């Protein structure tokens, strides 16, 4: 699936990934390949990118939203820093 992480200033990340773990306002959740369409609010926390089944990358994010549609996940946040 394609993952994009965007802030008001710039695109932070854009690549093909295995999945992503997100800090939703109702708790942590995960989006994998071919996930059903989804829109959710995000709270401040850690976003973990599952690059493949063994490698991960993390970002500390501020609040925002995520949209999953047609095997593309778009994360719109107020700020993100690789951690």
C-alpha positions in Angstrom: 0.0 0.0 0.0 1.0 3.6 -0.5 1.6 5.8 2.6 1.8 9.6 2.6 2.4 11.7 5.7 1.7 15.4 5.1 1.9 18.5 7.3 0.8 22.0 6.4 4.5 22.8 5.5 5.6 19.8 3.5 5.4 16.1 2.6 7.2 14.1 5.3 7.0 10.6 3.9 5.8 8.9 0.7 6.5 5.3 -0.2 5.1 1.8 -0.5 4.8 0.1 2.9 3.5 -3.1 4.5 1.4 -1.2 7.0 1.1 1.6 9.5 0.1 1.8 13.2 -1.7 5.0 14.2 -2.7 6.7 17.5 -6.4 7.1 17.0 -8.5 9.2 19.4 -10.2 5.9 20.5 -6.9 4.0 20.8 -4.1 2.5 18.7 -5.0 0.9 15.4 -3.3 -0.6 12.4 -3.9 -0.3 8.6 -2.5 -3.1 6.4 -2.6 -3.7 2.6 -6.1 -3.6 1.0 -7.7 -2.2 4.2 -11.4 -1.1 3.9 -12.0 2.6 3.3 -11.6 4.6 6.6 -11.4 8.2 7.9 -10.4 8.7 11.5 -9.1 11.5 13.8 -5.6 11.1 15.3 -4.2 12.3 18.6 -0.7 13.2 19.5 1.5 10.1 19.7 3.7 7.7 17.8 3.0 6.6 14.2 4.9 3.4 13.4 5.5 2.6 9.7 5.8 -1.1 9.0 8.3 -0.9 6.1 8.1 -4.7 5.7 7.4 -7.6 8.1 10.7 -7.0 10.0 11.7 -3.3 9.6 9.9 -0.3 11.1 10.3 3.5 11.2 8.6 5.8 13.7 7.4 9.4 13.8 6.2 11.5 16.7 3.0 13.2 15.4 0.7 15.9 16.5 -3.1 15.6 16.1 -4.7 15.2 12.6 -6.6 12.8 10.4 -6.0 9.7 8.4 -7.8 8.6 5.2 -7.6 5.1 3.7 -9.0 4.7 0.2 -8.0 2.5 -2.8 -5.0 1.0 -1.0 -3.6 4.5 -0.3 -3.2 5.8 3.3 -2.9 9.6 3.6 -2.0 11.0 7.1 -2.6 14.7 7.5 -1.1 16.0 10.8 -0.2 19.4 12.3 3.4 18.2 12.7 5.7 15.1 12.6 9.3 14.4 13.6 11.1 11.2 12.9 11.9 9.4 16.1 
